[in-house]
Amino acid sequence: ALGIIWLAALGTAQALANTYCAELPGDASCDQHFTGTSTSIQAAVDAADNHAGPDLVKVGPGNFVMSSPVYLSNSG
């Protein structure tokens, strides 16, 4: 019985994961898309950080020129 409860909890955690994408407008696996070669990566990271649970950030091809390094925190 404990194994079933554990598997149910694991499935719930996985269902809550979101995928945030930078410069990947055609990717159907993305829950939210961000555009702009100077802002999209940080915007996707910020969205993942603000969402509880495990998330994925995907970055499309391109040349990204950012005014500062990507900031990653551990709160989300």
Residue frames as a rotation matrix with the C-alpha (Angstrom) as fourth column:
ALA 1
0.566 0.824 0.000 0.00
0.824 -0.566 0.000 0.00
0.000 0.000 -1.000 0.00
LEU 2
0.405 -0.486 -0.774 2.84
0.176 -0.790 0.588 2.39
-0.897 -0.375 -0.234 0.78
GLY 3
-0.636 -0.672 0.378 4.31
0.458 0.066 0.887 1.76
-0.621 0.737 0.266 -2.66
ILE 4
-0.088 0.703 0.706 1.06
0.970 -0.099 0.220 2.77
0.224 0.704 -0.674 -4.34
ILE 5
0.799 0.340 -0.496 0.88
0.496 -0.839 0.225 5.97
-0.339 -0.426 -0.839 -2.29
TRP 6
-0.041 -0.911 -0.410 4.50
0.156 -0.411 0.898 6.74
-0.987 -0.027 0.159 -3.15
LEU 7
-0.669 -0.173 0.723 3.86
0.706 0.156 0.691 6.16
-0.232 0.973 0.018 -6.88
ALA 8
0.390 0.872 0.297 0.76
0.904 -0.424 0.055 8.35
0.173 0.247 -0.953 -6.74
ALA 9
0.672 -0.213 -0.709 2.76
0.234 -0.848 0.476 11.15
-0.702 -0.486 -0.521 -5.11
LEU 10
-0.454 -0.887 0.083 5.51
0.298 -0.063 0.952 10.78
-0.840 0.457 0.293 -7.69
GLY 11
-0.358 0.410 0.839 2.99
0.931 0.087 0.355 11.00
0.072 0.908 -0.413 -10.53
THR 12
0.734 0.641 -0.226 1.50
0.669 -0.740 0.072 14.16
-0.121 -0.204 -0.972 -9.02
ALA 13
0.253 -0.725 -0.640 4.91
0.110 -0.636 0.764 15.82
-0.961 -0.264 -0.081 -8.80
GLN 14
-0.695 -0.533 0.482 5.64
0.497 0.128 0.858 14.96
-0.520 0.836 0.176 -12.41
ALA 15
0.055 0.808 0.587 2.27
0.989 -0.123 0.077 16.28
0.135 0.576 -0.806 -13.55
LEU 16
0.772 0.254 -0.583 3.06
0.440 -0.875 0.202 19.65
-0.459 -0.412 -0.787 -11.96
ALA 17
-0.290 -0.951 -0.103 6.28
0.485 -0.239 0.841 20.13
-0.825 0.194 0.531 -13.93
ASN 18
0.829 0.494 -0.263 6.17
0.061 -0.547 -0.835 22.80
-0.557 0.675 -0.484 -16.63
THR 19
-0.064 -0.824 0.564 8.36
0.935 0.149 0.323 23.36
-0.349 0.547 0.760 -19.67
TYR 20
0.685 0.169 -0.709 9.40
0.049 -0.981 -0.187 26.92
-0.727 0.093 -0.680 -20.45
CYS 21
0.269 -0.537 0.799 10.97
0.922 0.384 -0.052 27.67
-0.279 0.751 0.599 -23.82
ALA 22
0.181 -0.341 -0.923 13.19
-0.138 -0.938 0.319 30.42
-0.974 0.070 -0.217 -25.16
GLU 23
-0.190 -0.225 -0.956 13.00
-0.904 -0.338 0.260 30.92
-0.382 0.914 -0.139 -28.92
LEU 24
-0.988 -0.015 0.156 11.15
0.040 0.937 0.346 27.64
-0.151 0.348 -0.925 -29.61
PRO 25
-0.486 0.863 -0.136 7.72
-0.786 -0.500 -0.363 28.83
-0.381 -0.070 0.922 -30.82
GLY 26
0.003 0.511 -0.859 6.96
-0.829 0.482 0.284 25.63
0.559 0.712 0.425 -32.74
ASP 27
-0.837 -0.384 -0.390 7.65
-0.113 0.818 -0.564 23.24
0.536 -0.428 -0.728 -29.84
ALA 28
0.106 0.994 -0.012 4.33
-0.307 0.044 0.951 21.81
0.946 -0.097 0.310 -28.67
SER 29
0.092 -0.115 -0.989 5.90
0.762 0.648 -0.004 20.48
0.641 -0.753 0.147 -25.45
CYS 30
-0.866 -0.485 0.125 6.32
0.324 -0.733 -0.598 24.03
0.382 -0.477 0.792 -24.13
ASP 31
-0.038 0.846 -0.532 3.83
0.990 -0.042 -0.138 25.32
-0.139 -0.532 -0.835 -21.60
GLN 32
0.800 0.218 -0.559 5.01
0.198 -0.975 -0.097 28.88
-0.566 -0.033 -0.824 -22.15
HIS 33
0.303 -0.665 0.683 7.13
0.935 0.067 -0.349 30.49
0.187 0.744 0.642 -24.89
PHE 34
0.557 -0.228 -0.799 9.45
0.193 -0.900 0.391 33.47
-0.808 -0.372 -0.457 -24.59
THR 35
0.586 -0.340 0.736 10.99
0.782 -0.003 -0.624 35.39
0.214 0.940 0.264 -27.47
GLY 36
0.906 -0.360 0.222 13.80
-0.357 -0.932 -0.052 37.87
0.226 -0.032 -0.974 -27.83
THR 37
0.501 -0.771 -0.393 17.47
0.419 0.614 -0.669 36.97
0.757 0.171 0.630 -28.15
SER 38
-0.502 -0.705 0.501 18.40
-0.153 -0.498 -0.854 39.30
0.851 -0.505 0.142 -25.28
THR 39
-0.425 0.419 0.802 15.56
-0.894 -0.330 -0.302 38.46
0.138 -0.846 0.515 -22.86
SER 40
0.359 0.767 -0.531 13.99
-0.681 0.605 0.413 35.07
0.638 0.213 0.740 -23.59
ILE 41
-0.179 -0.475 -0.862 16.40
0.243 0.827 -0.506 32.85
0.953 -0.300 -0.033 -21.65
GLN 42
-0.975 -0.200 0.093 16.17
-0.027 -0.310 -0.950 34.87
0.219 -0.930 0.297 -18.44
ALA 43
-0.306 0.939 0.157 12.39
-0.940 -0.324 0.107 35.17
0.151 -0.115 0.982 -18.82
ALA 44
0.326 0.398 -0.857 12.06
-0.349 0.894 0.282 31.38
0.879 0.207 0.431 -19.17
VAL 45
-0.530 -0.598 -0.602 14.33
0.397 0.451 -0.799 30.79
0.749 -0.662 -0.002 -16.17
ASP 46
-0.891 0.241 0.385 12.36
-0.442 -0.653 -0.615 33.33
0.103 -0.718 0.688 -14.10
ALA 47
0.081 0.980 -0.184 9.07
-0.887 0.155 0.435 31.63
0.455 0.127 0.881 -15.00
ALA 48
0.182 -0.092 -0.979 10.46
0.127 0.990 -0.070 28.24
0.975 -0.111 0.192 -13.97
ASP 49
-0.819 -0.560 -0.125 11.81
0.231 -0.123 -0.965 29.76
0.525 -0.820 0.230 -10.75
ASN 50
-0.700 0.605 0.379 8.41
-0.712 -0.630 -0.309 31.22
0.052 -0.486 0.872 -9.89
HIS 51
0.326 0.803 -0.499 6.60
-0.704 0.559 0.438 27.90
0.631 0.209 0.747 -10.46
ALA 52
0.124 -0.232 0.965 6.63
-0.879 0.425 0.216 25.38
-0.460 -0.875 -0.151 -7.63
GLY 53
0.723 0.124 0.680 8.01
-0.008 0.985 -0.172 21.97
-0.691 0.119 0.713 -8.43
PRO 54
-0.311 -0.885 0.345 10.46
0.354 0.229 0.907 20.64
-0.882 0.404 0.243 -10.99
ASP 55
0.761 0.511 -0.399 10.53
-0.148 -0.463 -0.874 22.43
-0.632 0.724 -0.276 -14.33
LEU 56
0.026 -0.714 0.700 12.41
0.849 0.385 0.361 22.31
-0.528 0.585 0.616 -17.60
VAL 57
0.473 0.015 -0.881 13.84
-0.327 -0.926 -0.191 25.24
-0.819 0.378 -0.433 -19.57
LYS 58
0.239 -0.343 0.909 14.53
0.826 0.563 -0.005 24.59
-0.510 0.752 0.418 -23.25
VAL 59
0.125 -0.302 -0.945 16.54
-0.281 -0.925 0.258 26.99
-0.952 0.233 -0.200 -25.42
GLY 60
0.868 0.264 0.420 16.25
0.325 0.337 -0.883 27.05
-0.375 0.904 0.207 -29.18
PRO 61
0.003 -0.904 0.428 19.02
0.992 0.058 0.116 27.71
-0.130 0.424 0.896 -31.67
GLY 62
0.782 0.226 0.581 20.31
0.406 -0.892 -0.199 31.20
0.473 0.391 -0.789 -32.19
ASN 63
-0.445 -0.888 0.115 22.72
0.564 -0.377 -0.734 33.85
0.696 -0.262 0.669 -31.06
PHE 64
0.673 0.669 -0.316 21.76
0.635 -0.303 0.711 35.17
0.380 -0.679 -0.628 -27.67
VAL 65
-0.483 -0.774 0.409 23.33
0.409 -0.613 -0.677 38.44
0.774 -0.159 0.612 -26.55
MET 66
0.572 0.694 -0.438 22.46
0.672 -0.090 0.735 39.25
0.470 -0.715 -0.518 -22.97
SER 67
0.401 -0.382 0.833 23.42
-0.303 -0.913 -0.273 42.30
0.865 -0.143 -0.481 -20.94
SER 68
-0.089 -0.427 0.900 24.11
-0.996 0.047 -0.076 40.18
-0.009 -0.903 -0.430 -17.84
PRO 69
-0.915 -0.275 -0.295 24.62
-0.284 0.959 -0.013 36.51
0.287 0.072 -0.955 -16.94
VAL 70
0.028 0.936 -0.350 21.56
-0.141 0.350 0.926 34.32
0.990 0.024 0.141 -16.44
TYR 71
-0.563 -0.128 0.816 20.48
-0.802 -0.153 -0.577 34.41
0.199 -0.980 -0.017 -12.81
LEU 72
-0.076 0.488 -0.870 19.49
0.006 0.872 0.489 31.07
0.997 0.032 -0.069 -11.34
SER 73
-0.357 -0.006 0.934 18.03
-0.915 -0.196 -0.352 30.68
0.185 -0.981 0.065 -7.87
ASN 74
-0.884 -0.008 -0.468 16.86
0.042 0.994 -0.096 27.67
0.466 -0.105 -0.879 -5.95
SER 75
-0.770 0.601 0.213 13.50
-0.459 -0.291 -0.839 28.91
-0.443 -0.744 0.500 -4.71
GLY 76
0.124 0.893 -0.433 11.28
-0.973 0.024 -0.229 27.40
-0.194 0.450 0.872 -7.40
